[in-house]
Amino acid sequence: MLGYIVAEGRGKADELIRDVALKLQAQGLAMAGAVQVNIETDPARKCQMDLHILSGNAVVRISQDLGLLSRGCRLDPNGLESAVGLVGAALQQGARLLVVNKFGKQEIDGRGFRPLIGEALAMGVPVLTAVNAGNLQAFETFCDGFGEQLPADAQAIHAWCLRHSQLAA
């Protein structure tokens, strides 16, 4: 099962997924995945984006500072691929849930966490992710009716994760 949320507001999906993942982790659920934490540094600059790997203490910076006048994508693809490698290793260690901070442009293009999403689903491991409204059509094409949109509510997301992780192979 592939559960996803579409949350309104900057950083809202990151917060929801992070809060749910930390609660599940505290309850002892074996998870693979990453949650995003944005660090505000200077009002004139965009935030720094870090992925906290759920299976350990690793934190991977996935943003790069392109300067004040930059308009291009500031995602650091090397940082993202490093995080994917760490999460992939954890998935093979018996995870009962895969948490992917978001299905973004890299995943739309077949990179980033997309291969791990497919791998987890093939293994019978449920996946939780977030999708922004601008990427929703591409995500729906990817999941081809297999995804289940969840309400942007921590309790509902938590309940979905517990229910589906209990069914994981």
TIVEXKE-639908 format. One record per atom (N, C-alpha, C): residue in one letter; atom name; z, x, y. Coordinates in steps of 0.05 Angstrom, whole numbers. Atoms other than C-alpha are relative to their C-alpha. Layout:
TIVEXKE-639908
+------+------+--------+--------+--------+
| code | site |     c3 |     c1 |     c2 |
+------+------+--------+--------+--------+
|    A |   CA |      Z |      X |      Y |
...
+------+------+--------+--------+--------+
END
This chain:
TIVEXKE-639908
+------+------+--------+--------+--------+
| code | site |     c3 |     c1 |     c2 |
+------+------+--------+--------+--------+
|    M |    N |      0 |     17 |    -24 |
|    M |   CA |      0 |      0 |      0 |
|    M |    C |      0 |     18 |     25 |
|    L |    N |      3 |    -14 |    -26 |
|    L |   CA |    -17 |     23 |     70 |
|    L |    C |     10 |    -18 |     22 |
|    G |    N |    -12 |     16 |    -22 |
|    G |   CA |     28 |     -5 |    124 |
|    G |    C |     -5 |     15 |     26 |
|    Y |    N |      4 |    -13 |    -26 |
|    Y |   CA |     13 |      7 |    197 |
|    Y |    C |     11 |    -18 |     22 |
|    I |    N |     -9 |     14 |    -24 |
|    I |   CA |     39 |    -12 |    265 |
|    I |    C |    -18 |      6 |     23 |
|    V |    N |     14 |     -4 |    -25 |
|    V |   CA |      5 |    -21 |    331 |
|    V |    C |     20 |     -8 |     21 |
|    A |    N |    -21 |      5 |    -19 |
|    A |   CA |     57 |    -14 |    385 |
|    A |    C |    -10 |      5 |     29 |
|    E |    N |      7 |     -2 |    -29 |
|    E |   CA |     48 |    -24 |    460 |
|    E |    C |     20 |     18 |     14 |
|    G |    N |    -18 |    -17 |    -16 |
|    G |   CA |     76 |     27 |    508 |
|    G |    C |     -1 |     29 |     -9 |
|    R |    N |      2 |    -29 |      6 |
|    R |   CA |     72 |    102 |    512 |
|    R |    C |     24 |     10 |    -17 |
|    G |    N |    -21 |    -11 |     17 |
|    G |   CA |    111 |    134 |    455 |
|    G |    C |     15 |    -20 |    -17 |
|    K |    N |    -16 |     20 |     14 |
|    K |   CA |    136 |     68 |    427 |
|    K |    C |     -4 |      2 |    -31 |
|    A |    N |      5 |     -3 |     28 |
|    A |   CA |    102 |     77 |    359 |
|    A |    C |     14 |     25 |    -11 |
|    D |    N |    -14 |    -24 |      9 |
|    D |   CA |    129 |    148 |    354 |
|    D |    C |     30 |     -5 |     -4 |
|    E |    N |    -29 |      6 |      2 |
|    E |   CA |    200 |    123 |    367 |
|    E |    C |      6 |    -18 |    -24 |
|    L |    N |     -5 |     18 |     22 |
|    L |   CA |    195 |     66 |    317 |
|    L |    C |     -2 |     14 |    -27 |
|    I |    N |      3 |    -14 |     25 |
|    I |   CA |    168 |    109 |    261 |
|    I |    C |     22 |     21 |     -4 |
|    R |    N |    -21 |    -20 |      2 |
|    R |   CA |    217 |    164 |    276 |
|    R |    C |     27 |    -12 |     -7 |
|    D |    N |    -25 |     13 |      5 |
|    D |   CA |    277 |    117 |    277 |
|    D |    C |      1 |    -10 |    -29 |
|    V |    N |      0 |     10 |     28 |
|    V |   CA |    257 |     84 |    211 |
|    V |    C |      1 |     23 |    -20 |
|    A |    N |      0 |    -23 |     19 |
|    A |   CA |    242 |    151 |    177 |
|    A |    C |     27 |     13 |     -2 |
|    L |    N |    -27 |    -13 |      0 |
|    L |   CA |    309 |    180 |    198 |
|    L |    C |     20 |    -17 |    -15 |
|    K |    N |    -19 |     18 |     14 |
|    K |   CA |    346 |    119 |    172 |
|    K |    C |     -6 |      1 |    -30 |
|    L |    N |      7 |     -2 |     28 |
|    L |   CA |    308 |    122 |    106 |
|    L |    C |      9 |     27 |    -12 |
|    Q |    N |     -8 |    -27 |      9 |
|    Q |   CA |    322 |    196 |    101 |
|    Q |    C |     30 |      1 |     -4 |
|    A |    N |    -29 |      1 |      3 |
|    A |   CA |    396 |    184 |    112 |
|    A |    C |      9 |    -16 |    -24 |
|    Q |    N |     -6 |     16 |     24 |
|    Q |   CA |    394 |    133 |     56 |
|    Q |    C |     -9 |     14 |    -26 |
|    G |    N |      6 |    -16 |     23 |
|    G |   CA |    367 |    187 |     10 |
|    G |    C |    -28 |     -5 |    -12 |
|    L |    N |     26 |      5 |     10 |
|    L |   CA |    295 |    163 |      2 |
|    L |    C |    -17 |     26 |      1 |
|    A |    N |     17 |    -24 |      1 |
|    A |   CA |    249 |    220 |    -20 |
|    A |    C |    -26 |     -6 |     15 |
|    M |    N |     23 |      5 |    -16 |
|    M |   CA |    195 |    223 |     33 |
|    M |    C |    -15 |     26 |      6 |
|    A |    N |     17 |    -21 |    -11 |
|    A |   CA |    137 |    267 |     54 |
|    A |    C |    -10 |    -11 |     27 |
|    G |    N |     12 |     10 |    -25 |
|    G |   CA |    110 |    263 |    124 |
|    G |    C |     10 |     15 |     24 |
|    A |    N |     -7 |    -13 |    -26 |
|    A |   CA |    119 |    280 |    197 |
|    A |    C |      4 |    -22 |     21 |
|    V |    N |     -4 |     18 |    -23 |
|    V |   CA |    146 |    244 |    258 |
|    V |    C |     -4 |     16 |     25 |
|    Q |    N |      6 |    -13 |    -25 |
|    Q |   CA |    125 |    260 |    328 |
|    Q |    C |     23 |     -3 |     21 |
|    V |    N |    -19 |      0 |    -22 |
|    V |   CA |    173 |    280 |    384 |
|    V |    C |    -15 |     12 |     24 |
|    N |    N |     13 |    -10 |    -24 |
|    N |   CA |    145 |    287 |    454 |
|    N |    C |     22 |     11 |     19 |
|    I |    N |    -19 |    -14 |    -17 |
|    I |   CA |    180 |    335 |    501 |
|    I |    C |    -11 |      0 |     29 |
|    E |    N |      8 |      0 |    -29 |
|    E |   CA |    174 |    322 |    576 |
|    E |    C |     11 |     25 |     13 |
|    T |    N |     -8 |    -25 |    -12 |
|    T |   CA |    175 |    387 |    614 |
|    T |    C |     -2 |      0 |     31 |
|    D |    N |      5 |     -1 |    -28 |
|    D |   CA |    146 |    378 |    683 |
|    D |    C |    -17 |    -25 |      7 |
|    P |    N |     14 |     24 |     -7 |
|    P |   CA |    123 |    314 |    717 |
|    P |    C |    -30 |      4 |      5 |
|    A |    N |     28 |     -6 |     -6 |
|    A |   CA |     58 |    348 |    736 |
|    A |    C |    -17 |      7 |    -25 |
|    R |    N |     14 |     -8 |     25 |
|    R |   CA |     41 |    366 |    664 |
|    R |    C |      4 |    -21 |    -21 |
|    K |    N |     -4 |     18 |     23 |
|    K |   CA |     31 |    326 |    601 |
|    K |    C |     21 |     11 |    -18 |
|    C |    N |    -22 |     -8 |     18 |
|    C |   CA |     86 |    327 |    549 |
|    C |    C |    -10 |     19 |    -21 |
|    Q |    N |      6 |    -17 |     24 |
|    Q |   CA |     89 |    376 |    492 |
|    Q |    C |      5 |    -19 |    -24 |
|    M |    N |     -2 |     17 |     23 |
|    M |   CA |     79 |    344 |    424 |
|    M |    C |      7 |     17 |    -24 |
|    D |    N |    -10 |    -14 |     24 |
|    D |   CA |    118 |    367 |    363 |
|    D |    C |      0 |    -19 |    -23 |
|    L |    N |     -4 |     15 |     25 |
|    L |   CA |    115 |    343 |    291 |
|    L |    C |     24 |     11 |    -14 |
|    H |    N |    -23 |     -7 |     16 |
|    H |   CA |    181 |    344 |    254 |
|    H |    C |     -6 |     -7 |    -29 |
|    I |    N |      7 |      4 |     28 |
|    I |   CA |    168 |    353 |    180 |
|    I |    C |     24 |    -12 |    -14 |
|    L |    N |    -22 |     15 |     12 |
|    L |   CA |    211 |    303 |    141 |
|    L |    C |     12 |     14 |    -24 |
|    S |    N |    -10 |    -13 |     25 |
|    S |   CA |    219 |    347 |     79 |
|    S |    C |     15 |     26 |      5 |
|    G |    N |    -15 |    -25 |     -6 |
|    G |   CA |    255 |    404 |    115 |
|    G |    C |      7 |      1 |     29 |
|    N |    N |     -8 |     -4 |    -28 |
|    N |   CA |    272 |    433 |    182 |
|    N |    C |    -23 |      9 |     17 |
|    A |    N |     23 |    -10 |    -16 |
|    A |   CA |    202 |    454 |    204 |
|    A |    C |     -8 |    -18 |     23 |
|    V |    N |     11 |     14 |    -23 |
|    V |   CA |    177 |    434 |    272 |
|    V |    C |    -26 |     14 |      8 |
|    V |    N |     26 |    -12 |     -5 |
|    V |   CA |    103 |    445 |    287 |
|    V |    C |    -10 |    -12 |     27 |
|    R |    N |     12 |      9 |    -26 |
|    R |   CA |     75 |    442 |    358 |
|    R |    C |    -29 |     -6 |     -5 |
|    I |    N |     28 |      9 |      4 |
|    I |   CA |     10 |    403 |    357 |
|    I |    C |    -15 |     -3 |     27 |
|    S |    N |     14 |      1 |    -26 |
|    S |   CA |     -6 |    406 |    431 |
|    S |    C |     -4 |     28 |     11 |
|    Q |    N |      5 |    -25 |    -13 |
|    Q |   CA |    -34 |    461 |    473 |
|    Q |    C |     -3 |     -6 |     30 |
|    D |    N |      1 |      3 |    -29 |
|    D |   CA |    -28 |    471 |    548 |
|    D |    C |    -27 |      9 |     10 |
|    L |    N |     27 |     -6 |     -9 |
|    L |   CA |    -98 |    468 |    577 |
|    L |    C |     -2 |      3 |     30 |
|    G |    N |     -1 |     -3 |    -29 |
|    G |   CA |    -76 |    472 |    650 |
|    G |    C |      1 |    -26 |     14 |
|    L |    N |     -5 |     24 |    -16 |
|    L |   CA |    -63 |    423 |    705 |
|    L |    C |    -24 |    -18 |      4 |
|    L |    N |     24 |     16 |     -6 |
|    L |   CA |   -135 |    401 |    717 |
|    L |    C |    -16 |     -8 |    -25 |
|    S |    N |     16 |      6 |     25 |
|    S |   CA |   -156 |    394 |    644 |
|    S |    C |     -1 |    -30 |     -5 |
|    R |    N |      4 |     28 |      8 |
|    R |   CA |   -183 |    328 |    619 |
|    R |    C |     -6 |     -3 |    -29 |
|    G |    N |      7 |      1 |     29 |
|    G |   CA |   -201 |    346 |    547 |
|    G |    C |     24 |     -5 |    -17 |
|    C |    N |    -21 |      4 |     20 |
|    C |   CA |   -162 |    334 |    484 |
|    C |    C |     18 |     25 |     -2 |
|    R |    N |    -19 |    -23 |      1 |
|    R |   CA |   -100 |    378 |    482 |
|    R |    C |     12 |      4 |    -27 |
|    L |    N |    -10 |     -3 |     27 |
|    L |   CA |    -87 |    370 |    408 |
|    L |    C |     -8 |     28 |    -10 |
|    D |    N |      5 |    -26 |     12 |
|    D |   CA |    -81 |    438 |    374 |
|    D |    C |     -6 |     -6 |    -30 |
|    P |    N |      7 |      7 |     28 |
|    P |   CA |   -120 |    427 |    309 |
|    P |    C |     12 |     19 |    -20 |
|    N |    N |    -13 |    -19 |     18 |
|    N |   CA |    -90 |    490 |    278 |
|    N |    C |     29 |     -8 |     -5 |
|    G |    N |    -27 |     10 |      3 |
|    G |   CA |    -20 |    463 |    290 |
|    G |    C |      1 |    -24 |    -18 |
|    L |    N |      2 |     24 |     16 |
|    L |   CA |    -40 |    396 |    260 |
|    L |    C |     -5 |      7 |    -29 |
|    E |    N |      7 |     -8 |     28 |
|    E |   CA |    -70 |    429 |    198 |
|    E |    C |     24 |     14 |    -13 |
|    S |    N |    -24 |    -13 |     11 |
|    S |   CA |     -7 |    471 |    189 |
|    S |    C |     20 |    -22 |     -9 |
|    A |    N |    -18 |     22 |      7 |
|    A |   CA |     35 |    407 |    190 |
|    A |    C |    -10 |    -15 |    -25 |
|    V |    N |     12 |     14 |     23 |
|    V |   CA |    -13 |    374 |    140 |
|    V |    C |      6 |     16 |    -25 |
|    G |    N |     -6 |    -16 |     23 |
|    G |   CA |     -3 |    433 |     93 |
|    G |    C |     29 |     -3 |     -9 |
|    L |    N |    -29 |      3 |      6 |
|    L |   CA |     73 |    427 |     96 |
|    L |    C |      5 |    -28 |    -13 |
|    V |    N |     -4 |     27 |     10 |
|    V |   CA |     70 |    352 |     85 |
|    V |    C |    -13 |     -3 |    -28 |
|    G |    N |     13 |      2 |     25 |
|    G |   CA |     20 |    359 |     28 |
|    G |    C |     16 |     12 |    -23 |
|    A |    N |    -18 |    -12 |     20 |
|    A |   CA |     67 |    406 |     -9 |
|    A |    C |     23 |    -18 |     -7 |
|    A |    N |    -23 |     18 |      5 |
|    A |   CA |    124 |    356 |     -1 |
|    A |    C |     -9 |    -25 |    -16 |
|    L |    N |     10 |     23 |     15 |
|    L |   CA |     80 |    299 |    -27 |
|    L |    C |      0 |      5 |    -30 |
|    Q |    N |      2 |     -7 |     29 |
|    Q |   CA |     72 |    336 |    -93 |
|    Q |    C |     28 |      3 |    -13 |
|    Q |    N |    -27 |     -4 |     11 |
|    Q |   CA |    148 |    341 |   -101 |
|    Q |    C |     14 |    -27 |     -6 |
|    G |    N |    -12 |     25 |      9 |
|    G |   CA |    159 |    268 |   -119 |
|    G |    C |      7 |    -19 |     23 |
|    A |    N |     -6 |     18 |    -22 |
|    A |   CA |    158 |    232 |    -52 |
|    A |    C |     -6 |    -29 |     -8 |
|    R |    N |      3 |     28 |      5 |
|    R |   CA |    165 |    157 |    -55 |
|    R |    C |    -12 |    -15 |     24 |
|    L |    N |     12 |     11 |    -24 |
|    L |   CA |    137 |    146 |     15 |
|    L |    C |    -13 |     23 |     16 |
|    L |    N |     13 |    -19 |    -19 |
|    L |   CA |     88 |    183 |     60 |
|    L |    C |      0 |    -13 |     27 |
|    V |    N |     -1 |      9 |    -27 |
|    V |   CA |    100 |    176 |    134 |
|    V |    C |    -18 |     18 |     17 |
|    V |    N |     19 |    -14 |    -17 |
|    V |   CA |     43 |    196 |    180 |
|    V |    C |      3 |    -10 |     28 |
|    N |    N |     -6 |      9 |    -27 |
|    N |   CA |     59 |    195 |    254 |
|    N |    C |    -21 |    -17 |     13 |
|    K |    N |     21 |     18 |    -10 |
|    K |   CA |     -8 |    165 |    271 |
|    K |    C |    -27 |      6 |    -13 |
|    F |    N |     28 |     -2 |      9 |
|    F |   CA |    -79 |    153 |    248 |
|    F |    C |    -16 |      2 |     26 |
|    G |    N |     13 |     -5 |    -25 |
|    G |   CA |   -115 |    185 |    306 |
|    G |    C |    -29 |     10 |     -3 |
|    K |    N |     28 |     -8 |     -1 |
|    K |   CA |   -182 |    216 |    324 |
|    K |    C |     -6 |     20 |    -23 |
|    Q |    N |      5 |    -19 |     21 |
|    Q |   CA |   -175 |    273 |    274 |
|    Q |    C |     -3 |    -15 |    -27 |
|    E |    N |      2 |     15 |     25 |
|    E |   CA |   -163 |    223 |    218 |
|    E |    C |    -26 |    -17 |     -1 |
|    I |    N |     25 |     15 |     -1 |
|    I |   CA |   -222 |    180 |    241 |
|    I |    C |    -23 |     18 |     -8 |
|    D |    N |     21 |    -19 |      6 |
|    D |   CA |   -265 |    242 |    235 |
|    D |    C |      3 |     13 |    -28 |
|    G |    N |     -3 |    -10 |     28 |
|    G |   CA |   -240 |    255 |    163 |
|    G |    C |     18 |     24 |     -2 |
|    R |    N |    -18 |    -23 |      0 |
|    R |   CA |   -191 |    310 |    182 |
|    R |    C |     29 |     -8 |      3 |
|    G |    N |    -28 |      6 |     -4 |
|    G |   CA |   -117 |    315 |    197 |
|    G |    C |     13 |    -11 |    -26 |
|    F |    N |    -15 |     11 |     22 |
|    F |   CA |    -74 |    272 |    151 |
|    F |    C |    -17 |    -18 |    -18 |
|    R |    N |     16 |     20 |     15 |
|    R |   CA |   -132 |    229 |    125 |
|    R |    C |     -2 |      7 |    -30 |
|    P |    N |      1 |     -6 |     28 |
|    P |   CA |   -140 |    267 |     59 |
|    P |    C |     27 |     -6 |    -14 |
|    L |    N |    -26 |      5 |     12 |
|    L |   CA |    -65 |    262 |     46 |
|    L |    C |      6 |    -30 |     -3 |
|    I |    N |     -3 |     29 |      3 |
|    I |   CA |    -66 |    187 |     59 |
|    I |    C |    -14 |     -9 |    -25 |
|    G |    N |     15 |      7 |     25 |
|    G |   CA |   -119 |    179 |      5 |
|    G |    C |     14 |     10 |    -25 |
|    E |    N |    -14 |    -12 |     24 |
|    E |   CA |    -81 |    225 |    -42 |
|    E |    C |     25 |    -16 |     -6 |
|    A |    N |    -25 |     16 |      5 |
|    A |   CA |    -16 |    187 |    -33 |
|    A |    C |     -6 |    -27 |    -12 |
|    L |    N |      7 |     26 |     10 |
|    L |   CA |    -49 |    120 |    -44 |
|    L |    C |     -9 |      2 |    -29 |
|    A |    N |      9 |     -4 |     27 |
|    A |   CA |    -83 |    146 |   -107 |
|    A |    C |     23 |      6 |    -19 |
|    M |    N |    -24 |     -5 |     16 |
|    M |   CA |    -15 |    169 |   -132 |
|    M |    C |     19 |    -24 |     -2 |
|    G |    N |    -17 |     23 |      0 |
|    G |   CA |     15 |    101 |   -119 |
|    G |    C |     23 |      2 |     20 |
|    V |    N |    -21 |     -4 |    -21 |
|    V |   CA |     57 |    126 |    -60 |
|    V |    C |     -8 |    -16 |     25 |
|    P |    N |      7 |     15 |    -24 |
|    P |   CA |     59 |     77 |     -2 |
|    P |    C |     -1 |     19 |     25 |
|    V |    N |      4 |    -15 |    -24 |
|    V |   CA |     39 |    102 |     67 |
|    V |    C |      7 |    -17 |     24 |
|    L |    N |     -6 |     13 |    -25 |
|    L |   CA |     67 |     84 |    135 |
|    L |    C |    -12 |     16 |     22 |
|    T |    N |     12 |    -15 |    -23 |
|    T |   CA |     29 |    102 |    198 |
|    T |    C |     -1 |    -19 |     24 |
|    A |    N |      4 |     15 |    -24 |
|    A |   CA |     15 |     79 |    269 |
|    A |    C |    -29 |      4 |      9 |
|    V |    N |     27 |     -1 |    -10 |
|    V |   CA |    -52 |     64 |    301 |
|    V |    C |      0 |    -11 |     29 |
|    N |    N |      1 |     11 |    -27 |
|    N |   CA |    -66 |     57 |    375 |
|    N |    C |    -24 |    -20 |      1 |
|    A |    N |     20 |     22 |     -2 |
|    A |   CA |   -108 |     -3 |    397 |
|    A |    C |    -28 |     11 |      1 |
|    G |    N |     27 |    -11 |     -3 |
|    G |   CA |   -167 |     41 |    415 |
|    G |    C |    -12 |     11 |    -26 |
|    N |    N |     10 |    -10 |     26 |
|    N |   CA |   -172 |     68 |    343 |
|    N |    C |      2 |    -21 |    -22 |
|    L |    N |     -4 |     20 |     21 |
|    L |   CA |   -158 |      3 |    307 |
|    L |    C |    -25 |     -7 |    -15 |
|    Q |    N |     25 |      7 |     14 |
|    Q |   CA |   -230 |    -14 |    291 |
|    Q |    C |     -8 |     21 |    -21 |
|    A |    N |      6 |    -21 |     18 |
|    A |   CA |   -242 |     54 |    260 |
|    A |    C |     20 |      1 |    -23 |
|    F |    N |    -20 |      1 |     21 |
|    F |   CA |   -177 |     49 |    221 |
|    F |    C |     -6 |    -22 |    -19 |
|    E |    N |      6 |     22 |     18 |
|    E |   CA |   -195 |    -19 |    194 |
|    E |    C |    -25 |      5 |    -17 |
|    T |    N |     23 |     -8 |     16 |
|    T |   CA |   -262 |      9 |    171 |
|    T |    C |      9 |     19 |    -22 |
|    F |    N |    -10 |    -19 |     20 |
|    F |   CA |   -225 |     65 |    136 |
|    F |    C |     15 |    -14 |    -22 |
|    C |    N |    -17 |     12 |     20 |
|    C |   CA |   -175 |     21 |    101 |
|    C |    C |    -13 |    -24 |    -14 |
|    D |    N |     17 |     20 |     13 |
|    D |   CA |   -227 |    -33 |     85 |
|    D |    C |     16 |    -24 |    -11 |
|    G |    N |    -16 |     24 |      8 |
|    G |   CA |   -177 |    -91 |     82 |
|    G |    C |     25 |      7 |    -16 |
|    F |    N |    -23 |     -9 |     16 |
|    F |   CA |   -125 |    -50 |     44 |
|    F |    C |     26 |      3 |     16 |
|    G |    N |    -23 |     -4 |    -17 |
|    G |   CA |    -78 |    -41 |    103 |
|    G |    C |     15 |    -26 |      6 |
|    E |    N |    -17 |     23 |     -8 |
|    E |   CA |    -21 |    -87 |    123 |
|    E |    C |     12 |      6 |     27 |
|    Q |    N |    -12 |     -4 |    -26 |
|    Q |   CA |     -4 |    -92 |    196 |
|    Q |    C |     28 |    -11 |      0 |
|    L |    N |    -29 |      7 |     -1 |
|    L |   CA |     71 |    -93 |    206 |
|    L |    C |      7 |     -6 |     29 |
|    P |    N |     -9 |      4 |    -27 |
|    P |   CA |    107 |   -120 |    266 |
|    P |    C |     13 |     25 |     12 |
|    A |    N |    -12 |    -23 |    -14 |
|    A |   CA |    130 |    -68 |    317 |
|    A |    C |     30 |     -5 |      3 |
|    D |    N |    -29 |      6 |      2 |
|    D |   CA |    202 |    -80 |    295 |
|    D |    C |     12 |     18 |    -21 |
|    A |    N |    -12 |    -20 |     18 |
|    A |   CA |    246 |    -27 |    264 |
|    A |    C |     11 |    -12 |    -26 |
|    Q |    N |    -11 |     13 |     24 |
|    Q |   CA |    281 |    -75 |    216 |
|    Q |    C |    -22 |     -8 |    -20 |
|    A |    N |     22 |      9 |     17 |
|    A |   CA |    216 |   -104 |    190 |
|    A |    C |    -14 |     24 |    -13 |
|    I |    N |     13 |    -24 |     10 |
|    I |   CA |    185 |    -34 |    182 |
|    I |    C |     18 |     12 |    -22 |
|    H |    N |    -19 |    -11 |     19 |
|    H |   CA |    247 |     -9 |    146 |
|    H |    C |      0 |    -16 |    -26 |
|    A |    N |      0 |     17 |     24 |
|    A |   CA |    247 |    -68 |     98 |
|    A |    C |    -26 |      4 |    -16 |
|    W |    N |     26 |     -5 |     13 |
|    W |   CA |    172 |    -57 |     83 |
|    W |    C |      1 |     26 |    -15 |
|    C |    N |     -2 |    -26 |     13 |
|    C |   CA |    185 |     16 |     68 |
|    C |    C |     17 |      0 |    -25 |
|    L |    N |    -17 |      1 |     23 |
|    L |   CA |    243 |      2 |     22 |
|    L |    C |    -13 |    -16 |    -23 |
|    R |    N |     13 |     17 |     20 |
|    R |   CA |    206 |    -53 |    -15 |
|    R |    C |    -22 |     15 |    -15 |
|    H |    N |     23 |    -13 |     13 |
|    H |   CA |    144 |    -12 |    -27 |
|    H |    C |      7 |     27 |    -12 |
|    S |    N |     -8 |    -25 |     12 |
|    S |   CA |    178 |     54 |    -41 |
|    S |    C |     13 |     -4 |    -27 |
|    Q |    N |    -13 |      7 |     26 |
|    Q |   CA |    216 |     20 |    -98 |
|    Q |    C |    -22 |     -4 |    -21 |
|    L |    N |     22 |      5 |     19 |
|    L |   CA |    148 |      4 |   -129 |
|    L |    C |    -16 |     25 |     -6 |
|    A |    N |     16 |    -25 |      3 |
|    A |   CA |    122 |     75 |   -122 |
|    A |    C |      3 |     12 |    -28 |
|    A |    N |      1 |    -12 |     27 |
|    A |   CA |    102 |    110 |   -186 |
|    A |    C |     19 |     23 |     -3 |
+------+------+--------+--------+--------+
END
